[in-house]
């Protein structure tokens, strides 16, 4: 499978997932790692886009944590 070419590395996603496994014998397939990496990439890009739009709506030239905090509740509901 080919993805967007960028985004999160599978080894990083694997380490993040393993932090939350309760059974050390749990395994994750390559396809599952690829899917999680793609979902994380989409989530981060969507967060950035929504934050930029929020800053534009407020006539700001820069995005800071305030815009992120404003878009985060709806973003989490959408995902």
C-alpha positions as a Markdown table, in Angstrom:
| # | Residue | x | y | z |
|---|---|---|---|---|
| 1 | Unk | 0.0 | 0.0 | 0.0 |
| 2 | Unk | 1.2 | 3.5 | -0.7 |
| 3 | Unk | 0.2 | 6.5 | 1.3 |
| 4 | Unk | 0.8 | 10.2 | 1.0 |
| 5 | Unk | 4.5 | 9.8 | 1.1 |
| 6 | Unk | 4.9 | 12.0 | 4.2 |
| 7 | Unk | 3.6 | 11.8 | 7.6 |
| 8 | Unk | 4.4 | 9.6 | 10.5 |
| 9 | Unk | 6.9 | 6.8 | 10.4 |
| 10 | Unk | 5.6 | 3.3 | 11.2 |
| 11 | Unk | 8.2 | 2.7 | 13.9 |
| 12 | Unk | 7.0 | 5.9 | 15.7 |
| 13 | Unk | 3.3 | 4.9 | 15.4 |
| 14 | Unk | 4.2 | 1.4 | 16.7 |
| 15 | Unk | 5.9 | 2.8 | 19.7 |
| 16 | Unk | 2.9 | 5.1 | 20.4 |
| 17 | Unk | 0.5 | 2.3 | 20.2 |
| 18 | Unk | 2.6 | 0.0 | 22.4 |
| 19 | Unk | 2.5 | 2.6 | 25.2 |
| 20 | Unk | -1.2 | 1.9 | 25.6 |
| 21 | Unk | -1.2 | -1.9 | 25.2 |
| 22 | Unk | -2.1 | -3.8 | 28.4 |
| 23 | Unk | -0.8 | -7.1 | 27.0 |
| 24 | Unk | 2.9 | -7.1 | 25.9 |
| 25 | Unk | 2.2 | -9.9 | 23.5 |
| 26 | Unk | -0.2 | -7.7 | 21.4 |
| 27 | Unk | 1.0 | -7.4 | 17.8 |
| 28 | Unk | 0.0 | -4.9 | 15.1 |
| 29 | Unk | 0.1 | -5.7 | 11.4 |
| 30 | Unk | 1.9 | -3.6 | 8.9 |
| 31 | Unk | -1.4 | -2.6 | 7.3 |
| 32 | Unk | -2.7 | -1.4 | 10.7 |
| 33 | Unk | 0.4 | 0.6 | 11.3 |
| 34 | Unk | 0.1 | 2.2 | 7.8 |
| 35 | Unk | -3.5 | 3.0 | 8.5 |
| 36 | Unk | -2.8 | 4.6 | 11.9 |
| 37 | Unk | 0.0 | 6.6 | 10.3 |
| 38 | Unk | -2.3 | 7.9 | 7.6 |
| 39 | Unk | -5.0 | 8.8 | 10.2 |
| 40 | Unk | -2.5 | 10.7 | 12.3 |
| 41 | Unk | -1.3 | 12.6 | 9.3 |
| 42 | Unk | -4.8 | 13.5 | 8.3 |
| 43 | Unk | -5.7 | 14.6 | 11.8 |
| 44 | Unk | -2.6 | 16.8 | 12.1 |
| 45 | Unk | -3.1 | 18.4 | 8.7 |
| 46 | Unk | -6.8 | 19.1 | 9.4 |
| 47 | Unk | -5.9 | 20.6 | 12.7 |
| 48 | Unk | -3.4 | 23.0 | 11.0 |
| 49 | Unk | -5.9 | 23.9 | 8.3 |
| 50 | Unk | -8.7 | 24.7 | 10.8 |
| 51 | Unk | -6.3 | 26.7 | 13.0 |
| 52 | Unk | -5.3 | 28.8 | 10.0 |
| 53 | Unk | -8.9 | 29.4 | 9.0 |
| 54 | Unk | -9.7 | 30.4 | 12.6 |
| 55 | Unk | -6.8 | 32.9 | 12.6 |
| 56 | Unk | -7.9 | 34.3 | 9.3 |
| 57 | Unk | -11.4 | 34.8 | 10.7 |
| 58 | Unk | -9.9 | 36.7 | 13.5 |
| 59 | Unk | -7.8 | 38.8 | 11.1 |
| 60 | Unk | -4.5 | 37.5 | 12.5 |
| 61 | Unk | -1.4 | 36.9 | 10.6 |
| 62 | Unk | -0.1 | 34.1 | 12.8 |
| 63 | Unk | -1.6 | 31.0 | 14.3 |
| 64 | Unk | -1.0 | 30.4 | 17.9 |
| 65 | Unk | -2.3 | 28.1 | 20.6 |
| 66 | Unk | -5.5 | 30.2 | 21.0 |
| 67 | Unk | -6.7 | 29.3 | 17.6 |
| 68 | Unk | -5.9 | 25.6 | 18.1 |
| 69 | Unk | -7.9 | 25.7 | 21.4 |
| 70 | Unk | -10.8 | 27.2 | 19.6 |
| 71 | Unk | -11.0 | 24.5 | 16.8 |
| 72 | Unk | -10.0 | 21.5 | 18.9 |
| 73 | Unk | -13.5 | 20.7 | 20.4 |
| 74 | Unk | -15.2 | 20.4 | 17.0 |
| 75 | Unk | -12.2 | 18.7 | 15.5 |
| 76 | Unk | -12.3 | 15.9 | 18.1 |
| 77 | Unk | -16.0 | 15.5 | 17.6 |
| 78 | Unk | -15.4 | 15.1 | 13.8 |
| 79 | Unk | -12.8 | 12.4 | 14.3 |
